[in-house]
Amino acid sequence: MAYVRLTFGSKFLRGQEDISVFLPSALPVAETGKMKKIDSYDKREKYQVLWLMHGGGDDHTAWPMDAMIQRACNTAQLIVVMPTLRDFVSNRPDMDTFAYVAKELPAFIGRLFPISRRREDNFIAGLSYGGYFSYRVALNYPQNYACVGSFSSPVDVQMDINRMHKGQPRFDVPIAGTDRDVLGMAADLKARGADIPRMFQTVGTEDFTWDFNVSARNHFRALKLDHTWTERPGAHNFDYWDVALKQYLDWLPLKRAPFIEEGE
Amino acid sequence: MARLQFYVGQPLVSVDAIIPEYDERNPQGGLTRAQYEANRSLPVLFLLHGAFGNSADWLRHTRIEMFAQEHNMAVVCPSAQNSFYTDWPGSIAWEKEIMENLWAFAQRYLPISDKREDCYVAGLSMGGYGALKFALDYPERFCAVGSFSGALNVPNRYAQTGDDSFLPLGHIFPDRENLSGSPQDLYAWSQTLARSGKPLPKVYLSCGTRDGLYDANTQMRAVLETAGYDVTWDEGDFEHEWRFWDEQVEKFLKWTGR
């Protein structure tokens, strides 16, 4: 495996930020399908990229430390970027996590690593509140992401706030009609005939976010979006998310090898 | 400015790296941000640690991050244990691991140049030996090499005396009889390269005057100059210590003209 811990100064977060990144540490051999150690390079080659979000109260180490994803990412030949999110609904006066993930991070990672900047090669997903955040980013910038995924997430964030976070200052923000309104934005994009990222949504049948998922699922289905739903017995933990990530990777349109973009 | 800590390879070679970013207050080469960011082919310095160290040493003990930003130089620091950066017979091939696999990995993933005129290697003590060895073994790859307080005479001294009291060396240089004159003997190896007609790296050599390795370094300076290398020499009132290497790595970067 190749794990990278990255530190850089973010303008939108007003501070030094750590980011975890997986880089494929081996190359697929076309003839045999096996993997070999990296012993060559082509400066023109690019990789597909997965922007992978953790949940509330965690940080960039959550996925690398808790999930069994390294080999899966290597097989997928994806660069996986895992930032730290300290705020999911943009209610902190001192930092703008939304602009950080949606704007600053893709530009910065694009300068550092050979990621494709094309929509068809960019995927975003996350667990719990990171899944809601992924939908929020993807639907505000539908031109930038081909696919979005949520694992056990409060996708219907208004219902989640009403039930779980009433009176908590850090969730005291308007939703409807704002850039936080995932369900409203999906309807708007549909009405405008825009290209909407393909959606993947999964939740365990014992998960406390079940209702917030079903509500969003019904909304997306009513809009007739390209939306995939999976459910399995399971709760709000990494036993579930290990499998969820693998399901999501299987579902993504992966190229499974570095590639040279046309015109390069 | 980005700092990266890599855990990569098999055997696992940890790597610390620094990638400069555009500096609005001090624009590199007078470029605009757009011009600077359009070209992600930075000059790169492979910077090697000494014995009893690891990839974090240069970042912990020196101001290398600031110097790297000022000189717009990417810096890649691999860990190599107490290997002397050489392939251990029948065991771990450290030089191959770093110069073949890590090289390809870094070139594949980092925004660095692979052109000879953009690639540098340097190190302190055991890393000075390693830097010179890499530069002599890969003369098409590096335009210049820096050795600060290089432990350049360790194989030669071991061949002559068998003294490995500071570090066991038998597993690194098992063929003690034939060590002198071999590619591990950099005094001899540098002369072999000079006769080969291959391009020679420019050499920056320095040592503290109170360092026990001082004579080994002045001797290397004489060998290299006689063989036709372009050698820059520096020394100062120092022992074998970080204050000297902090000063030297900045002087080296200035010397590159970057």
Chai-1 contact restraints between the chains, C-beta under 6 A:
chainA,res_idxA,chainB,res_idxB,connection_type,confidence,min_distance_angstrom,max_distance_angstrom,comment,restraint_id
A,A2,B,V8,contact,1.0,0.0,6.0,A-B,restraint_1
A,Y3,B,Y7,contact,1.0,0.0,6.0,A-B,restraint_2
A,V4,B,L4,contact,1.0,0.0,6.0,A-B,restraint_3
A,V4,B,F6,contact,1.0,0.0,6.0,A-B,restraint_4
A,R5,B,Q5,contact,1.0,0.0,6.0,A-B,restraint_5
A,L6,B,L4,contact,1.0,0.0,6.0,A-B,restraint_6
A,T7,B,R3,contact,1.0,0.0,6.0,A-B,restraint_7
A,F8,B,A2,contact,1.0,0.0,6.0,A-B,restraint_8
A,L23,B,Y109,contact,1.0,0.0,6.0,A-B,restraint_9
A,S25,B,V8,contact,1.0,0.0,6.0,A-B,restraint_10
A,I38,B,A104,contact,1.0,0.0,6.0,A-B,restraint_11
A,I38,B,F105,contact,1.0,0.0,6.0,A-B,restraint_12
A,D39,B,N101,contact,1.0,0.0,6.0,A-B,restraint_13
A,D39,B,A104,contact,1.0,0.0,6.0,A-B,restraint_14
A,S40,B,A104,contact,1.0,0.0,6.0,A-B,restraint_15
A,Y41,B,A104,contact,1.0,0.0,6.0,A-B,restraint_16
A,Y41,B,Q107,contact,1.0,0.0,6.0,A-B,restraint_17
A,Y41,B,R108,contact,1.0,0.0,6.0,A-B,restraint_18
A,R111,B,E37,contact,1.0,0.0,6.0,A-B,restraint_19
A,R111,B,R40,contact,1.0,0.0,6.0,A-B,restraint_20
A,F113,B,Y109,contact,1.0,0.0,6.0,A-B,restraint_21
